């Protein structure tokens, strides 16, 4: 009886243990973490790509100083930080591919020198770039040096990104910073120098971007080419180009080609070879492009100040704010007032600065101007920026709604998949448990039958002895 009791207890414990393993579900919560990369070790990984592959969305990757030879693909939201552009250098191991290719939203890249994506591999875009933002939103690229690439920073069908405090130089195809069909991006405090064809290129319906407080200079042309070498070239509309220094470019400073309703305000342009600013409609007829151009400083020490082709634009901000400073303006400032007929100087020329038959600055400034000289001008700029911010916010909200909807659908599908997967695993485990129990039952039955037969045979052999009288 004791043996039976012990055997029963052990069998019960075994069953409980098996059922617990079969149906026990543990919840695992993922938290963002920081990974380290060092080409010399010790660290979590030797390459940036290994760290990206292992990381979860939202993680941070810290890359130690050193020289890395990689083409890095970023396919999830991550913070990727080098030890500083002078310390952490990434060369494209395949010079026909991008150094960093970003295909996920919410990626931040800072503190690197990115170089050697310098060959044209395919006859179509996007060409090899130091950084490619490919159909992504809400990324930040800041405090990097991007040099010796086919294109420097390439923003390709991407919106709501921030490009700040970078140095972009020696791009040899389409320029330092290239936006193609990309809108609502902010580019500030970048130095774009010594690039080929264009320093900065807003192309193909790149609209509602802010280009502010950048330096663009020494843009040249490729051997055998003409008509290129412009610092800032824009084909888009409703962009704000403000407070930039654009100088020493081989062809021109700013060129607006078929671009409409852009604000060009408070920039310094000088020593550009053929023109400081050029505007054309992009077609061979007179067009009202309605670009607003005022409070810029046009210093003419080489070519002409403005090259205008069949385009009508606004060249001042009315009285008393005024228009632009033109270094070759030869008018006087003896009068004041909206019609310049009141005795007394007001810092505005008494006669318009005539650009061509259709374009004139009605209130040219006679003194070199600063964007921040008047309170009213600041207020005007603020209102304009607020209006654009409202458009940005509306578009962002729409994108966020779409993203949330897609995320909900994804989460629902993922939840159903996980539920089915859990049920499948539970079913397999339960079947295994049933199989094991069947094995135990069969073995126990066999042992029981064998024991019964054995005892029965023993009784047959042992006969009772007969008593004699």
C-alpha positions in Angstrom: 0.0 0.0 0.0 2.8 2.4 0.8 4.4 1.7 -2.6 1.0 2.5 -4.3 0.6 5.7 -2.4 4.2 6.9 -3.3 3.7 6.0 -6.9 0.4 7.9 -7.1 1.9 11.0 -5.5 4.8 11.0 -7.9 2.5 10.6 -10.9 0.3 13.5 -9.7 3.3 15.8 -9.2 4.6 14.8 -12.7 1.2 15.7 -14.3 1.0 19.0 -12.4 4.6 19.9 -13.6 3.8 19.0 -17.2 0.6 21.0 -17.2 2.3 24.0 -15.7 5.0 24.0 -18.4 2.3 23.6 -21.0 0.1 26.6 -20.0 2.4 29.0 -18.2 2.6 32.3 -20.1 5.2 34.9 -19.1 4.9 38.5 -20.3 8.1 40.2 -21.5 8.3 43.9 -21.7 11.0 45.4 -24.0 12.8 48.5 -22.8 15.1 50.8 -24.8 18.7 50.1 -24.2 22.1 51.4 -25.3 24.5 49.4 -27.4 28.2 50.1 -27.9 30.3 49.7 -31.0 34.1 49.9 -31.2 36.2 48.7 -34.1 39.0 47.9 -31.7 36.8 46.5 -28.9 35.8 45.9 -26.2 32.2 46.7 -26.9 28.9 45.0 -27.7 29.8 44.9 -31.5 32.7 45.7 -33.8 30.5 47.1 -36.6 27.6 49.6 -36.7 25.5 47.3 -38.9 25.8 44.5 -36.3 24.5 46.8 -33.6 21.6 48.0 -35.8 20.6 44.4 -36.6 20.5 43.5 -32.8 18.9 46.7 -31.6 15.2 47.2 -31.0 13.2 50.3 -32.2 14.0 53.2 -29.9 17.4 51.9 -28.8 20.6 54.0 -28.8 23.8 53.0 -30.5 27.1 54.7 -29.3 29.9 54.4 -31.8 33.4 54.9 -30.3 36.1 56.8 -32.1 37.8 54.9 -34.9 37.6 54.3 -38.6 34.8 52.0 -39.9 34.4 50.6 -43.4 30.7 49.9 -43.9 27.6 50.6 -45.9 25.1 51.0 -43.1 21.4 50.3 -43.6 19.0 51.7 -40.9 15.6 50.0 -41.0 14.2 50.8 -37.6 13.9 54.0 -35.4 17.2 54.4 -33.6 19.5 57.0 -32.1 23.0 56.5 -33.7 25.7 58.7 -32.1 29.4 58.9 -33.0 32.1 60.2 -30.7 32.4 63.4 -32.8 32.9 64.0 -36.5 36.7 64.3 -36.1 36.8 61.1 -34.1 34.4 58.7 -35.7 34.8 58.2 -39.5 32.8 55.9 -41.7 34.0 55.1 -45.2 31.7 53.4 -47.6 33.1 49.9 -48.1 31.3 49.8 -51.5 31.8 53.3 -53.0 28.8 52.7 -55.3 26.4 52.5 -52.3 25.4 55.0 -49.6 27.4 55.3 -46.4 24.1 55.6 -44.3 20.8 54.6 -46.0 17.9 55.4 -43.7 14.6 53.6 -44.5 12.8 54.1 -41.1 11.1 57.1 -39.5 12.5 58.7 -36.3 16.2 58.0 -36.9 18.8 60.4 -35.4 22.4 60.4 -36.8 25.0 62.6 -35.2 28.8 62.8 -34.6 30.2 61.2 -37.8 32.4 61.9 -40.8 30.8 60.1 -43.7 32.8 59.6 -46.9 33.7 57.6 -50.0 30.2 56.9 -51.6 31.7 58.5 -54.7 30.8 56.3 -57.7 27.7 56.4 -59.9 26.5 52.8 -59.9 23.1 53.1 -61.7 21.6 55.5 -64.3 18.8 56.5 -62.0 18.4 58.0 -58.5 19.1 58.0 -55.7 22.8 58.1 -56.4 25.4 57.1 -53.8 25.2 59.6 -50.9 26.8 60.2 -47.6 23.4 60.0 -46.0 20.2 59.0 -47.9 16.8 59.6 -46.3 14.6 57.4 -48.4 10.8 57.8 -48.1 11.1 58.6 -44.3 9.7 61.3 -41.9 10.8 62.8 -38.7 14.5 62.1 -38.9 17.3 64.3 -37.6 20.8 64.6 -39.1 23.0 66.9 -37.2 26.7 67.7 -36.4 28.2 65.5 -39.1 30.8 66.1 -41.8 29.7 64.6 -45.1 32.5 64.7 -47.7 33.7 63.2 -50.9 30.5 61.5 -52.0 28.5 61.5 -55.2 25.8 63.5 -53.2 26.2 64.7 -49.7 22.9 64.5 -47.9 20.1 63.2 -50.1 16.5 63.8 -48.9 14.5 61.5 -51.3 10.7 61.7 -51.1 11.0 62.5 -47.4 9.2 65.0 -45.1 9.4 66.6 -41.7 13.1 66.0 -41.3 15.7 68.2 -39.6 19.2 68.8 -41.1 21.3 71.0 -38.8 24.9 72.0 -38.0 26.5 69.7 -40.6 29.4 70.4 -42.9 28.8 69.1 -46.4 31.5 69.3 -49.0 33.0 67.9 -52.1 29.9 66.2 -53.5 30.7 65.5 -57.2 27.3 65.0 -58.9 24.2 67.0 -57.8 25.5 68.9 -54.9 25.9 69.0 -51.1 22.2 68.8 -50.0 19.6 67.5 -52.5 15.9 67.4 -51.8 13.7 65.6 -54.3 9.9 65.7 -53.9 10.5 66.4 -50.2 8.5 69.0 -48.1 8.3 70.5 -44.6 12.0 69.9 -43.9 14.1 72.3 -41.9 17.7 73.0 -42.9 19.6 75.3 -40.6 23.2 76.2 -39.7 24.8 74.0 -42.2 28.1 74.8 -44.1 27.9 73.7 -47.7 31.1 74.3 -49.5 33.2 73.2 -52.5 30.5 71.1 -54.1 29.8 70.4 -57.8 26.7 71.6 -59.9 24.6 72.9 -56.9 25.4 73.6 -53.3 21.8 73.0 -52.3 19.2 71.8 -54.7 15.4 71.9 -54.0 14.0 69.8 -56.8 10.7 68.4 -58.1 8.0 69.8 -55.9 10.0 70.2 -52.8 7.7 72.7 -51.1 7.2 74.3 -47.7 10.8 73.8 -46.5 12.8 76.2 -44.3 16.4 77.0 -45.4 17.8 79.3 -42.7 21.2 80.5 -41.4 23.3 78.3 -43.7 26.6 79.2 -45.5 26.9 78.0 -49.2 30.0 78.8 -51.1 32.5 77.7 -53.8 30.1 75.7 -55.9 31.6 74.8 -59.3 30.7 72.9 -62.4 31.9 69.5 -63.7 34.5 69.7 -66.6 32.8 70.4 -69.9 29.5 71.5 -68.4 28.1 75.0 -68.5 25.1 76.7 -66.9 25.7 75.2 -63.4 27.6 76.1 -60.3 24.8 77.8 -58.3 24.8 78.0 -54.5 21.1 77.5 -53.9 18.9 76.2 -56.7 15.1 75.9 -56.1 12.3 74.4 -58.2 9.8 74.1 -55.4 7.3 76.5 -54.0 6.3 78.1 -50.6 9.8 77.7 -49.2 11.4 80.2 -46.8 15.0 81.1 -47.6 16.3 83.4 -44.9 19.4 84.6 -43.1 21.8 82.6 -45.3 25.2 83.7 -46.6 25.7 82.6 -50.2 28.9 83.6 -51.9 31.8 82.8 -54.2 29.9 80.4 -56.4 31.0 79.9 -59.9 27.6 80.7 -61.6 25.2 82.3 -59.2 24.0 82.7 -55.6 20.3 81.9 -55.6 18.3 80.7 -58.6 14.5 80.2 -58.6 13.5 78.2 -61.7 9.8 77.8 -62.1 9.5 78.3 -58.4 6.5 80.2 -56.9 5.5 81.9 -53.7 8.9 81.5 -52.1 10.2 84.0 -49.4 13.8 85.1 -49.9 14.4 87.4 -46.9 17.5 88.6 -45.0 20.2 86.8 -47.0 23.7 88.0 -47.8 24.9 87.4 -51.3 28.2 88.5 -52.7 31.0 87.5 -55.1 28.9 85.1 -57.1 30.3 85.1 -60.6 27.4 85.9 -62.9 24.5 86.9 -60.7 23.5 87.1 -57.0 19.9 86.1 -57.7 18.2 84.7 -60.7 14.5 84.1 -61.3 12.8 82.4 -64.3 9.5 80.7 -64.8 10.9 77.5 -66.3 8.9 78.1 -69.5 9.3 80.5 -72.4 6.6 83.1 -71.5 6.0 85.8 -68.9 4.8 84.3 -65.6 3.8 85.9 -62.3 5.9 83.7 -60.0 5.1 85.9 -56.9 8.3 85.2 -55.1 8.8 87.7 -52.3 12.4 89.0 -52.1 13.3 91.7 -49.6 15.8 92.7 -46.9 18.6 90.9 -48.6 22.1 92.4 -49.1 23.2 92.1 -52.8 26.9 93.0 -53.0 27.8 93.3 -56.7 31.5 92.9 -57.1 31.5 90.5 -60.0 28.5 89.8 -62.3 25.1 91.4 -62.3 22.9 91.6 -59.3 19.8 90.0 -60.6 19.1 87.8 -63.7 15.4 87.8 -64.4 13.8 85.9 -67.3 10.1 86.3 -68.0 9.2 86.4 -64.3 7.2 88.8 -62.2 8.0 89.0 -58.4 7.8 91.2 -55.4 11.0 92.9 -54.4 10.1 94.9 -51.3 8.0 94.7 -48.2 6.3 98.1 -48.6 6.9 101.3 -46.8 8.4 101.8 -44.3 10.0 98.4 -44.1 11.6 98.7 -47.5 13.2 96.3 -50.0 16.8 95.2 -50.5 20.2 96.7 -50.2 21.8 96.9 -53.7 25.5 97.8 -53.6 25.2 99.4 -57.1 22.2 101.5 -56.4 23.1 105.1 -57.3 20.0 106.9 -56.2 19.8 109.5 -53.4 18.0 109.6 -50.0 16.8 113.1 -49.5 13.1 112.3 -49.1 10.8 110.0 -47.2 7.3 108.7 -47.1 5.4 106.1 -49.3 5.9 108.3 -52.3 9.3 109.6 -51.3 8.1 113.2 -51.5 8.5 114.3 -47.9 11.6 116.2 -47.1 14.0 114.2 -44.9 16.1 111.0 -45.2 14.5 107.7 -44.2 17.1 105.1 -45.2 15.2 104.3 -48.4 16.2 105.4 -51.8 14.1 108.2 -53.4 13.8 106.2 -56.7 13.2 102.5 -57.3 15.9 100.1 -58.1 15.0 98.9 -61.6 15.8 95.3 -62.4 13.9 95.0 -65.7 10.7 96.2 -67.3 8.6 94.1 -65.0 10.6 93.9 -61.8 11.6 96.7 -59.5 12.4 97.3 -55.9 10.3 100.3 -55.0 12.0 101.0 -51.7 15.6 100.1 -52.0 17.6 100.3 -48.8 20.6 102.7 -48.9 22.3 101.1 -46.0 23.5 97.5 -45.5 20.7 95.8 -43.7 20.3 93.1 -41.1 17.3 90.8 -40.9 16.7 91.8 -37.3 16.9 95.6 -37.6 13.2 96.4 -37.1 10.6 95.1 -34.8 7.9 95.2 -37.4 9.9 93.1 -39.7 10.5 90.5 -37.0 6.7 90.4 -36.4 6.0 90.0 -40.1 8.5 87.1 -40.3 7.0 85.5 -37.2 3.5 85.6 -38.7 4.8 84.1 -41.9 6.6 81.3 -40.0 3.6 80.7 -37.8 1.4 80.2 -40.9 3.9 77.7 -42.3 4.1 76.0 -39.0 0.3 75.6 -39.0 0.6 73.9 -42.4 3.4 71.8 -41.1 1.3 70.8 -38.0 -1.8 70.0 -40.1 0.2 67.8 -42.5 2.0 66.2 -39.5 -1.3 65.5 -37.8 -2.7 63.9 -41.0 0.4 61.8 -41.3 0.2 60.8 -37.6 -3.4 59.8 -38.0 -2.5 57.6 -41.0 0.4 56.2 -39.1 -1.7 55.5 -36.0 -4.3 53.8 -38.2 -1.7 51.6 -39.9 -0.1 50.9 -36.5 -3.5 49.8 -35.1 -4.0 47.5 -38.1 -0.5 46.1 -37.7 -0.9 45.6 -34.0 -4.2 43.9 -34.5 -2.7 41.5 -37.1 0.4 41.0 -35.0 -1.8 40.3 -32.0 -3.9 37.7 -33.9 -0.7 36.2 -35.2 0.8 36.0 -31.7 -2.5 34.5 -30.4 -2.5 31.8 -33.1 1.1 31.1 -32.5 0.5 30.8 -28.8 -2.4 28.5 -29.4 -0.4 26.4 -31.8 2.5 26.1 -29.2 0.0 25.3 -26.5 -1.7 22.6 -28.7 1.6 21.1 -29.6 2.7 21.0 -25.9 -0.7 19.6 -24.9 -0.4 16.9 -27.5 3.1 16.0 -26.3 1.8 15.8 -22.8 -1.1 13.6 -23.9 1.4 11.4 -25.8 3.6 11.1 -22.7 0.6 10.3 -20.5 -0.4 7.7 -23.0 3.1 6.2 -22.9 2.8 6.1 -19.1 -0.6 4.6 -19.2 0.5 1.9 -21.7 3.5 1.1 -19.6 1.5 1.0 -16.4 -1.1 -1.2 -18.0 1.5 -3.6 -19.3 3.2 -3.8 -15.9 -0.2 -4.3 -14.3 -1.2 -7.1 -16.7 2.2 -8.7 -16.4 2.0 -8.6 -12.6 -1.6 -10.1 -12.7 -0.5 -12.9 -15.0 2.6 -13.6 -12.8 0.5 -13.8 -9.6 -2.1 -16.0 -11.3 0.6 -18.4 -12.5 2.2 -18.5 -9.1 -1.2 -19.5 -7.5 -1.5 -22.4 -10.0 1.9 -23.8 -9.2 1.5 -23.6 -5.4 -1.1 -26.4 -4.5 -2.3 -27.1 -0.9 -0.9 -30.4 0.8 -3.5 -33.2 1.6 -3.8 -34.4 5.2 -3.7 -38.2 5.9 -5.5 -40.0 8.7 
